[in-house]
Amino acid sequence: QNPTLAECTQGSIVNGALAGHALKLDFALQQAYLVPFNDKKNGTKVATFCISWRGYVQLALRSGVFKNINVSELKEGELKKFDKLSEEYEIEWIDNEYERGKKPTTHYIAYFELLNGFKKVLVWTKEKMQLHAEKYSMMYQSDLKYNNKKSFWSTDFDSQAKKTMLRQLISKYAP
């Protein structure tokens, strides 16, 4: 689906495919991607293996320590309360998916519960996510600078945000 992958070195494509196979993540199910990057040292393009938010959920569930794990975008009006200290939150989900789809995303939420009862929730505003993307994604920085839409942050912001939420949550709080 990405013609730029044809410009990547064969070795990087094989390495990325092997990484996906080793982790038993399915590219067709969008659990992982091969993302082309410029290798400035060698002047070539390389395919880099990247795990999607679906892949992170899959790996977490396979670990055998999670009872529940989920991530979602929150639409305008759904988040009624969130206390950062106690992590108590109240959400009123919009049941009608058509109506929900018309509302702008205002927050992202990720949650897990371990089999031992430990729970953790993380909520970020869309603005905080935007700042994170601008700081850590060079491709997104380039998109903003040159008014392009080449990065996943530009073409599918919500999926990138969900992946980021799960990475933040798992890497900081999960065993």
N, C-alpha and C positions, 0 to 999 in steps of 0.2 A: 504494500500500500504506500510505501514511502520510496519514491524513485531515487532519492539521495543515497539510500542503502547500496545501490548498485555501484556507487563511487567509492564505497568503503573497501578496505583491504579484506581479502578473503579470510586471512587468519583471524581478524577481529570478529568477523561474522561467525566463523566456526567456534571461536572461543565463547562468544555470547550464546550461541545455540547450545553448546555443551554446559554452560552455567545454568541455563534454563532446564536442561535435561537432568542435571545433577540435583537440582532442587525440586524436580518434578512439577515445574510451573508451566502452564500451557499458554503459548503465545496466542493461539486461536481464541482462547477464553479470556484474553486480555489480562492475564495474571502477570505478564512480563512483556517487555518491549526491547527491541534493539533500536537504539537512538544514535544517529550519526553525529559525530563531533569532529571538528578539525583538530588534527594532531600537529600543533605548531612546530614541534621539534623536527618532525620528519616531513612536514608539508603534505601529509596525506589525510584522508578521512578514515575514521575508525568507527566501528559499530560498538556501542557501549551497552552492556546488559543493564537494564533498569527494571526493578520490581514495581508493579502497580499497586494501588490500594487493595485490589482484589487478591493479589499475590501475598501481601502482608497478612490479610485475613486468613488466607489458606495456610500459610506457614504457622501462624499463631494457633489455629485450630488443631493442626497436626501435632503441635508440641505436647498436647495432652494435659496442659495446666490451665487452659481457659475454659470457663463455663460459658461465657458469652463475650463477644467482641463485635462492635459495630461502629460505623461512622456515617455521618449524614450532613448535608447542608441544611440550614434552617432558613426558612423563608420569613419575610417581613410579617411581624405579628405573632409568630409561633413561640418565640422565647419570651416567656412571661417573667421569669425570675432566674437569676443565677448568682449564687454567693460563692466567690472564689475561695474563701477560707473553709467553709463547711462543705463545699461542692454540692450543696442542695440546689436543685433546679426544678423548674416547672415549665413544661412545654405543652402547648395546645396545638397539636398537629392539624393541618388543614387536610381533611379527609378526601376532598374532591381533587384528584390529581390534575385535572385540567385547570382548575382555579389556582391550585398550588403552583403549577408550572408558569403561570402568568406573573406571579409575585417575584420580586427581586430577592436574591440571597443576601442575608445580613450577617449570618454567623455560620461557623462549622463546629460540629460536636463529635467527639470520639469518646468511646466508653468501653471498658472491659470489666469483667468480673472473673476472678480466678476460682478454681475449684475449692480453694481453702477459705473463700469468702471475701478476700481482699477485692475492693472495687476502686476504680479510678475513672474520673471523667475530665475531659479537657474541652474548653470552649474558647474559640478565637473569633474575633470580629472579622468581617471580610477585609476591613482596612488593615488589620494586623497581618492577615494572610498576604495582602497585596505588598506590604512592606517586606515581608519575608521573601516573597518571590523576587522582588526587585533587588534585594541584597544578595541572594544566593544563586540565582539563575542567570548566568552570563547570556544565554540565548534570549531570555526574556528582556534583559537589559538592552540587548541589541534590537529586539522587536520594538521596544518603546522608543529607542533612540531614532530608528530608521522607519518607524511606522510600518513594520512588517507583521506577519502572523506565521512565523516559522516554528515557534516553540510550542510545546504542549500547554504551557501557561497561557499562551495567546489563543490557542484553538480549543482547549478544554480545561478551563480554569478550575471548575468544580472537581474534576477527577484529580488534578494535581494537588488541589487543596486537601482532598480526602486522604491522598497518599501522605502528604506532609503531616496531617493530623495523626494518622496511625504511626508514622515513624517517630514523631515527637512523643506520643503516648507510650509506645512500646519501649523505645530506647531509654526513656527516663524512668519508667515505673514498672515495667514487666520484668519477671525473672528471666 
